[in-house]
Each structure stands twice: as C-alpha cells, then as structure tokens.
C-alpha cells in the first residue's frame, strides 16, 4: 500500500504557482509586438491618469454661485452639476413636484432588482410588475390621491429614459421570441410575414423608425385620433429591438441538437409544449450574452428620442447647458450622464454573467 501511494504521488504533475512576473511575461511580453503595445499602454496611462485626476479632483470647483467662479479655475466645475442636477435628472417636470419622478425612479429600480430574484420567476412577478407600474403611473401622471395632474409632455430626464428602456425590453423580448418561432415555422404565410418584418426593420436605422412614428404614423390614423408622442417612440423602439431579438433567439434555436426535438416528439408533446418546456429554455440559455448586448444597446439608444423632441436624459443635459450663467461646462455634464448610463449598463452586464454561470449552460469554450 505504501509503495503504491508513493508511486501515485510521484506520478502526479508538480503544482506550479503562477507568479506575477511569469504571468506578465506570458501575457504582456510574449512577443515583440505585445511588448511594444504594453510599454505604449503603460506610458499613456502614466501620462493621462495624473492629469485627469488633477483636473477632476485637485483643481476642481465643487461649489460656486455662478459659472464665473468656475472659469477662474483650471479644473472641472462640479458645482454646475450641483446647480443643475434637478433639471438634468427630471427635465421640465414641475419643480415642486419632482419628488414624484424621484420615487418613480426608485420604484422602477426596485422592480428591476426584484426581477433578478429567481424565486419570483413565476406568476407573482407579473403581479409585482402590475402593482409597481401602477404606482409609477400614479406618481408620474397624478390626478388621483390629491396629486396634481402632469401631462407626459412635461416628463423628462432619467424617468423617461428608464420608462422607455424598461418597457422597450419587456415588450421587445416576447415579441422577438414569437418572431423567431414564426421565422422557423413550417407555415409559408407566417414564415414569409416574419422574414419580411425582420429583414425590413433590420435594414433601416432606429432614427428612421422614430421619424416615421413621430411624423408618418399620425397621417395614417383616423381623423381626430391621436397617439401620444412618448407612446409612438416606445412603439418604434419595441419594433426595432424585437427584430434583433428574433434573430438572436433564432440562432439559439438552431444550436439545439435535432435529438432534442425528436425526444420531445417521442414524449407526445405538442408544439407549444415542446417550445415552452424543452427547446426555448435551452435556446435562451445559449443566447444570454448576445441578448444582454441587445438590451444594453437599446438602453443607450433611447437617447435617440431627442431627435423627435422627447425630453430624455440627454436632452435634459443639453437644456442645462443653455443657461447663459453656466455655459461652457459641457464636459462635466456629459461625464455625469455617461456615469449614469455606465452604472445601468454595467449592472446588466454583470447580472447576465452571474445568470449564465448560475444556469450553467454547458456551452462554455
């Protein structure tokens, strides 16, 4: 027994601990080209980071009564953000009522966080969303419970961006799944209709759809009938994103082995039972990364609604720069809204990575 144990221990390969210098040599200096790129990158960082830190913190102005005081320093003027943050975040919503969009944003973020809890992935989650969106609607519109009515033409800033992104993702995903199934259908009429829609929508930019929803759509409506501008923009975003979701989901469906379909047939399951219980869960697991990429792109693309006059976060930031007393601080305001976009997009990315690990797709390379 002892001899066998010693032999086994001798046959085991030695455990080599990765050292920092070994890792750097293998990853950063493993070729002349990589060595040159590493040196250039380090040089750029050493040149840029101290200057950015000095501009953003050491010489920055954090409090000022006017833009004139900020112009006397060479650093950033964060006092501008402190002065205009309510306009940037809430747009032209009545100043005295801006606590309402603030609570609406908190409610939307809470809904998104609850949606990441897998124990709620059932009918209760739908109920939570219905209650949550009712609360958001009451807060934003008012007109009940003693709240002043506020038209959505006065909405702006972060609430509008979150509403467009949240509803856009929530509606585009199931619509895209249906389109993907329709494109793989054996019924020629449905397949042709889905293929035509997907290729037509993917062949035009989102800006074109927004213009058409804002300018052309009202021309086709019956006389006296109107659709709200915010709703028209949401429809365009959903139509655009659904086409890309459909192609992504179709790729996941094609990656499912044929044996899975045959096994479902052998169990006597109907088409919709096969899709719901066997095929779609596997396909959606495979395409989690590209789906999240579409959702992140859609969240950022909500800023394009500025071209049809919707007061989203980007347009609210531009409006803040029109004050003559605070002109010339565009860098600071765009850094501020970029940080907001980054927080939401990075959170989506990290959650998708955690979800992919938790579901253990089995398709890692």
N, C-alpha and C positions, 0 to 999 in steps of 0.2 A: 504494500500500500504506500509505503514511504517513497519507494523508488518511483512508482507511478506518479505520485504527487509531485516529486521533484522534476520528473521529466516534463510533466504538463506545464509547470511553472517556467521551465527553461524554454519551452516551445512558444510561450506567449510573446508577442512582439513587445519591445520596450515602449513604455509610455513616454512620449516626448511632450513636454510642456511648451506651449507656444510662448516665446519671449517677444517683447516689444520690438527689439532690433531685428529678430528673424522675420516677424510679421511685416515690418516696414521694408525689409529687403525683398520679400516675396511679393508684396502688393504694390509698393510705391517705386521701387528702384530695380525692378526685374528686367528692364531693358533701357537702352539709352533714351528712347522716346519718352517712356514713362518717367524716367529720372528727370529729364528736362521739364516735362509738364509739372512734376511735383515741385521742383525748385521755383518755377514761374508762379505756381499757385500760392506757395508759401510767401513769396515776395509780394504778390498782390495783396494777400491778406494782411501782411505786416504793414503795407502802405495804407490800406483802406481802413482797417478796423480802428486804429488810433484816431484817425481824422474823423471818422463817423462818430466815435464815442465822444470826442471833443465837441463836435457840432451839436450832437443830440443831448448832451448832459452838461458838460463842463461849462460851455459858453451859452447855454440855452437860457431863455427867458420863460419862467414858469408863471409869472403873474405880472400883469400890466393893465393900465387903464385904457390904453389905446394902442393902435399899431405903431404910432410914432415912437413909443418907448422901445418897442421890439426892434425897430430899424436901427437903433443905436448900438445893438449888439450883433456879433457875427454868427451867433449860434441860432438854433431853432427857436421859434416863437410858439411854445406850447400854450402860452396864455390865450392865443387865438382859439385853440380847441376848447379851453375852459369857457371862453366867452360865447362861442357859437355851437357848443355841443348839443344843445336842445334843438336848434334848427337843423343840424346835421342828422340827428337821430330821429326826429319826429316831423320834420318838414314844416308845412303850413298848418298843421293841426292846431286848433285854438290853444294859446299858451296856457291859460288857466286850467285846461282840461288834459294836459299832457301826461298826467298821472295815469290816465286810462290806456293810452297806447303802451306805456311802460308796463302796466300789468298784463296787457295783451301779449307783449313780447315774452314776459315771464311765463305766461300760460302756454304759449307755443313751444318754448324751450322745454318746459316741463313735459308736454305731450311727446316731444321728440325723445326725451330721456326715458320716459315710461315705455315708449315703443321699442327700446333696446332691451327691455327686460323680457326674456324668453317665456317666463311663466305667464305673461299676459298675451301670448300669441294665440288668442282664441277669440270667441265672440265678445269677451269682456273688453278687449282692446278697442273694438269697434264702438262699443258703448262709451268708453272713456273718451274717444275722439269726438263722438257726437256731443257729449256734455262739454268737452273742452272747447270745441269750435263754437258752440252756442255761447259760451262765456266770452270768447274772443269777439264774436259778432255783437253781443250786447255792449261790450266795452267800447268797441270802435264806433259803432253806429249810434248807440244810445237810444233816446226816445222812450225808454221804459225805466222803471225803478228810479224815477227822478233825475235821470241822466239827460243832458242836453243832446238833441239830435245833431249829428255831424255828418254831412254828406261825404261820400268817399272821394269826391274831387278834392277835398281838403286833407286827405290822408297823405302821408309821405314818410320818407326816411326808412329806418330799419323795419318797422312793422310791415310796410308794403313789400319790401324785399323778401321777408320771411313768409308772408302770406302767398306771394307768387311762387316762391320756391317750394313751400310745403305742399300746397295744393297741386302744383305742377308735377311734383314727384309722385304724390299719392294717386293722381289720376292717370298720369302717363304710364305708370308701371303696369297696371292691369290691362289698359288699352293696348300697350305694346305686346303683352303676352298673348292676347286674343289675336292680334295681327300676325304674330309669329305662327300660331297654330293654324290660322287661316291660310297663310302662305304655304304651309305644308299639307294643306287639305287635299283630298282626292276629288273634291267637287270643283270643276273647272271655273264656274262663275265666281265662287268665293275666292279661289286662289287668284284669279285674274284681278279681281277687285282689290285684294290685299297687296298684290305685287304692284299694281298701278299706284296705289296710295303711297306705299313705302318709297318707291323709286321717285315719284313726283315730289314728295316732301323732302327727301334727302337730296334732291337735285337743286334746291333753292336755299338761300341763306335765311336765317331766322329774321333778319331785318325785313326781308321781303314779305314774310308772313305777318309780321307786326304791322307793316304799312297796309297790307291788304285787309287785315282785321280792323284796322282803325279807319281806313278810308273807303275801301271797296265793300266790305260787309254791310254797312248801313244802306248802301244803294240797292241791295237785294231784299231788304226787309219790307214788309207791307207798310203802307203809309200810316204814319202815326205810331209805329212800333220802333222802339229803340233798345239797344243793348248797351249797358254801361261800359265805359272805356276800359276800366280795370278788368271786367269780365272778358272783354274782347281780347285783351292782351293775354289773359290766362288761357283762353282757348287756343291762341296761336302757339303759346309755349307748350301746351299739352300735345297738340298735334305734331309739333316739331320733335319733341323728345320721344314721343311714342314710336315714331318711325325708327329711331336709332335703337331704342329698347327692343323693338321687334327683331331687328337684325342680330342683335347680341344674343337674345334668347334663342333665335333660330340656330345660331352657332352651337349653343349648348345642347339643343335637341339633336343636332346632327352628331354630336360627340357621344351620345348614348349608344352603347352597343346594340346591335339588332337582337341579340338574345334577350334583352330586357323587354322588348316589345313582344317577342314570341312567348316569353314566360308569362307576361300579362294576359296574352290571348289564351294560353293554356289554362289559366285560372278562371276563364269565363267572364272577365271584367269587361264592362262596356268601355267605349272610347273615353268618355269623360272620367270614369273611374281610373282607367289606366293613366291618364294625364295627371289627375289630382293626387293619386296615391303612389305612383311609381316613377313616371317619366319626368314630370315637371320638377319634383323635389331634387332629383339628381341633376337635371339640367341647370337649375337655378344655382345650385351649389358651385357648379363648374364656372359659371359666368359672374360670380360675385365681384371680382376685381373690375372687369370692364363695365359692369352695371354701375358700380360706385363712381367710376370715372365719368360716366354719362351724367349721373346725379350732381357731381361736383361741377362739371361744365355747365349744367343747367342752372345751378345756383348762381354761378358767376354771370351767366348770360342774361339773368334777369335785369342786369344793369342796362341792357339794350332798350328797355322800355322807355328810356329817357328820350328817344327819338320821336315818340308819339305823345310826349308831354306828361307822362306819369311821373310823379314826384317820388322816385325811389331814393335809395341811399346816395347814389352817385349824383343825381340832380340836386338833392338837398345840399350836398357838399359844394356843388357849383354855386348854388344860391348864396351860401355863406360867404363866398369869395366876392360877391357883388357889393358888399358894404364898403363904401369909399374909405372909411376909417380903418379897415382891416384888409385892404388889398395887398397882394404880393406875398401871401403865405400859402400858396397852392401846394408846395411840397409837404408841409405839415399836415394839411387836411387830407391829402391823398395817402399819406402814410397811415393816418388814423383809420380811414375806411378800409385800406388794404389790410390792416391788422384785424379788423372785424371779419372781413372775408376769409382771412387766413385761419382764424380760430374755428369758424364753422367748417371750412373745407378740410382742415387738418383733423378735426374731430371725426368727420365722416370717414376719412381715410383710415384712421387708427381703429375705429369701430369695425370697419369692414375687414381689416386684417385680423382682429380678435375674433370676429364671427367666423371667418374662414378657418382659423385654427380650431375653434370650438366645434364646428361642424365636421372637421376632418374629412375633406372631400376625397382624399386618396389619389389626387391627380397632381401631387407635387412632383417637381422635377429635381 
